[in-house]
Structures are given as structure tokens and as C-alpha cells.
Amino acid sequence: MTPPTDYHRYWRDNLRYLAILLLIWFAVSFGCGILFVDELNRLRIGGAKLGFWFAQQGSIYVFVVLIFVYVYLMNRLDRRYGVNE
């Protein structure tokens, strides 16, 4: 990487990834667990209402998946800017 322009691009891309992934997590945890709970509770998963399931378990599963997505995206970003290990 040639400083400082590439550093700024790298961090801009990194922050964009973070913003998108956190927005997805917020939409799932707040949206599915609070806002749309009445609509989701019409469906059941494993005997529990789907809205309750998202509030208790689903947002955690989504968060773990987003961690793996972030690792993948950051490895790809590191290779693009030549800062991979």
C-alpha cells in the first residue's frame, strides 16, 4: 500500500463493511425481535413462536454468521490492498 491514499481507501472500505453488517444485525435483532414480532409469531420454529425465537436465539445466530462474513470480507480486502498476512 502506498500511503496515505490507500490507507484512507482501506479504512473507508472497512467502515463500509462494518456499517452494512451492523445494519443487517440491527434489522434482524430489532426488526424481527421487536418491530415485526406480531407478524412473525404467527409462524413457529421448534415449538416456539418465530418472533420470540428471533428475539432469543435468531439474532445471536445471525451475529455469529456475520462474524464469519466479516472475516471473509476483511481477508479479501487485505489481499486487495496488499496487507494480508
N, C-alpha and C positions, 0 to 999 in steps of 0.2 A: 504494500500500500504506500502510496505517496502522500505524505501529509500536506496540508491539513484537509484538503477537499475530500479525499477518500474516507477519512475518519468521520467527517460530518455525514457523508452519504451512508456509511456503515451504521452509525448510530441512529440516523433518521429511519433507515430500513428496520433496524432492531426495534425502535419505538413503535413503528407502524405495526409490526408483528404483534408486539405486546398489546397495543390498543385493540387490535382486531380480536385477538384471543380472549382478552379480558371482557370485551363486549359480548362475545359468544357466551362466556361463562355467566356474565350478568344476566343475559337474556334467558338462559336456561334456569339459573337458580332463582332469580327474582320473578321472571315471567312465568315459568312453568310452576314454580313453587308457591307463588303468591297471586299474581295477576290472573292467570288462566286456570286456577285451581278448580273452580266450579265446573268448567267445561271438561277438564281432564279427569275429574273424579267420576265421570260417567263410565270411564274405562277402568279395568282392573288389571293389575300385573302381580302375579304371585299371591293373589288373595287380597292385596291392598289396593286402595284407590290410587289411580295413576298420579293425581296431583299430590297426594301425601307421599307417594314413593319418590317423586322428583324432589320434594322438599327435604326428605330424609336421606335418600340414597343417590338419586339420579344426578344431582348437581355434583356430588363427590366423584362419581364415575366420569362425568364429563370433564371435571377438573383434571383427573388423572390422565385421561386421553389427551387433553390439551397440553399437558406437560410433555408427552411424547411427541406431539405435533410441533411444539416449540423447539425441542431438541433437534428434530429433523430439519426444521426451517433454519435454525441457527447454524447447524453444520453446513447446510447448503450456502448460507450467507458467508460463513467463514471461508469456504472454498472459493467463492466468487471474489472476495476481496483479498485472498491470499494470506489469511491469518489463521488457517486451520493448523491443528497440532500434528 
